[in-house]
């Protein structure tokens, strides 16, 4: 392969995942979607978003708040574009 090898996750995405892994509450969180497939299985492309799933609906706000606080402490600027909650086929 010529040039730089493709990395499925950016340094920032990896930092976000590492930060989440450091949160006690993240044990109820699962990394899903195209970025997860690319990062850990297919290694075929770079995705811009990170998708997470949790069956513990009551933990979403707490995990989000703690993640944003942790990123802020690391000097990482953030803005929340979309946070979606769904249940079953809703």
C-alpha positions as CSV (number, residue, x, y, z in Angstrom):
1,X,0.0,0.0,0.0
2,X,1.5,3.3,-1.0
3,X,1.3,6.4,1.2
4,X,-0.3,6.4,4.6
5,X,-2.3,3.4,5.7
6,X,-6.0,4.2,6.1
7,X,-7.1,4.4,9.7
8,X,-10.8,3.7,10.3
9,X,-10.9,6.1,13.3
10,X,-9.4,9.5,13.7
11,X,-7.3,10.4,16.7
12,X,-10.3,12.4,18.1
13,X,-12.7,9.5,17.7
14,X,-10.2,7.2,19.4
15,X,-9.9,9.7,22.2
16,X,-13.7,9.9,22.6
17,X,-13.9,6.1,22.8
18,X,-11.0,5.9,25.3
19,X,-12.7,8.6,27.4
20,X,-15.9,6.7,27.4
21,X,-14.1,3.5,28.4
22,X,-12.8,5.3,31.4
23,X,-16.3,6.1,32.7
24,X,-17.7,3.5,35.1
25,X,-21.2,4.0,33.6
26,X,-20.0,3.1,30.1
27,X,-20.2,-0.6,30.9
28,X,-23.8,-0.3,29.7
29,X,-22.7,1.3,26.4
30,X,-22.1,-0.6,23.1
31,X,-20.2,0.9,20.1
32,X,-22.2,0.1,17.0
33,X,-22.8,1.2,13.4
34,X,-20.4,1.8,10.4
35,X,-17.6,3.2,12.5
36,X,-17.5,0.2,14.8
37,X,-17.6,-2.2,11.8
38,X,-14.8,-0.4,10.1
39,X,-12.7,0.0,13.2
40,X,-12.8,-3.5,14.4
41,X,-13.8,-5.8,11.5
42,X,-13.7,-4.5,8.0
43,X,-11.1,-1.7,8.1
44,X,-12.5,-0.3,4.9
45,X,-13.4,3.3,5.5
46,X,-13.4,6.3,7.7
47,X,-16.7,7.4,9.3
48,X,-17.4,10.8,10.7
49,X,-19.8,9.7,13.4
50,X,-19.7,7.4,16.4
51,X,-22.9,5.4,17.2
52,X,-23.5,4.0,20.6
53,X,-26.4,1.9,22.0
54,X,-27.5,1.2,25.6
55,X,-30.4,-0.8,26.9
56,X,-30.1,1.3,30.1
57,X,-32.2,4.3,28.9
58,X,-31.9,6.0,32.2
59,X,-28.1,6.2,31.8
60,X,-28.0,8.2,28.5
61,X,-28.1,11.6,30.1
62,X,-25.6,10.7,32.8
63,X,-23.1,9.2,30.4
64,X,-23.5,12.1,28.0
65,X,-22.9,14.7,30.7
66,X,-19.9,12.8,32.1
67,X,-18.4,12.4,28.6
68,X,-18.8,16.1,27.8
69,X,-17.3,17.1,31.1
70,X,-14.3,14.8,30.6
71,X,-13.7,16.0,27.1
72,X,-13.9,19.6,28.3
73,X,-11.2,18.8,31.0
74,X,-9.0,17.5,28.2
75,X,-9.4,20.7,26.2
76,X,-11.5,19.1,23.5
77,X,-14.2,21.5,22.2
78,X,-17.5,19.9,21.6
79,X,-21.0,20.6,20.3
80,X,-23.9,18.2,20.4
81,X,-25.6,18.0,17.0
82,X,-28.0,15.2,17.6
83,X,-28.9,12.8,20.4
84,X,-31.6,10.4,19.6
85,X,-33.5,8.0,21.9
86,X,-35.8,5.3,20.5
87,X,-37.6,2.3,21.8
88,X,-38.5,-0.7,19.7
89,X,-40.0,0.4,16.4
90,X,-40.7,3.9,17.7
